[in-house]
Amino acid sequence: MQPGVYQYLNNRPDLVHFIRQNPKWYRKITRDPSVLVGMEEEAKYYFGKTTTQKMERMTNQLQMVQMLMQMAQAMKE
């Protein structure tokens, strides 16, 4: 692996964890460092850090809060 790529990965523990879970990316990066961008995108999806995943989690949390408020209001009556 190229020293620059190795240093970049050492500064990103989340990517190191992702590579350990998916060793195919280690082989790809060793052969062609330009695929690092693709690996980062897949790691974002793997860890649930994409914008759509964040919005979905926030929507689910809002629905949970609304349900709890409705239950509390029903018990109050």
C-alpha positions in Angstrom: 0.0 0.0 0.0 1.3 3.5 -0.8 2.5 5.5 2.2 0.1 8.4 1.5 -2.9 6.1 1.4 -1.7 4.3 4.6 -1.3 7.6 6.4 -4.7 8.8 5.2 -6.3 5.6 6.5 -4.5 5.9 9.9 -6.1 9.3 10.3 -9.6 7.8 9.7 -10.3 5.0 12.2 -13.8 4.5 10.8 -12.3 3.6 7.4 -9.8 1.2 9.1 -12.8 -0.5 10.8 -14.6 -0.7 7.5 -11.6 -2.2 5.7 -11.3 -4.8 8.5 -14.9 -5.8 8.0 -14.6 -5.8 4.2 -11.1 -7.0 3.2 -11.8 -6.8 -0.5 -11.3 -3.1 -0.3 -7.8 -3.6 1.1 -6.9 -5.5 -2.0 -8.6 -3.0 -4.3 -6.8 0.0 -2.7 -3.4 -1.7 -2.7 -3.8 -2.3 -6.5 -5.4 1.0 -7.4 -5.4 3.9 -4.8 -7.9 5.9 -6.9 -10.8 3.6 -5.7 -10.4 5.2 -2.2 -13.3 7.6 -3.0 -15.6 4.7 -3.9 -14.6 2.9 -0.6 -15.4 6.1 1.4 -18.9 6.2 -0.2 -19.5 2.6 0.5 -18.3 3.1 4.1 -20.7 6.0 4.6 -23.6 3.7 3.5 -22.3 0.9 5.7 -22.2 3.1 8.8 -25.5 4.8 8.0 -24.0 8.3 7.4 -25.6 9.1 4.2 -28.1 12.0 4.1 -31.1 9.8 3.3 -30.3 7.5 6.2 -29.9 10.4 8.6 -33.3 11.8 7.4 -34.9 8.4 7.8 -33.6 8.1 11.4 -34.8 11.6 12.2 -38.2 10.8 10.8 -38.5 7.7 12.8 -37.5 9.5 16.0 -40.1 12.2 15.3 -42.8 9.5 14.8 -41.8 7.9 18.1 -42.1 11.2 19.9 -45.5 11.9 18.4 -46.7 8.5 19.4 -45.5 9.0 22.9 -47.2 12.4 23.1 -50.5 10.9 21.9 -50.2 8.1 24.5 -49.5 10.6 27.3 -52.5 12.7 26.2 -54.8 9.7 26.0 -53.8 8.6 29.5 -54.4 12.2 30.7 -58.0 12.1 29.5 
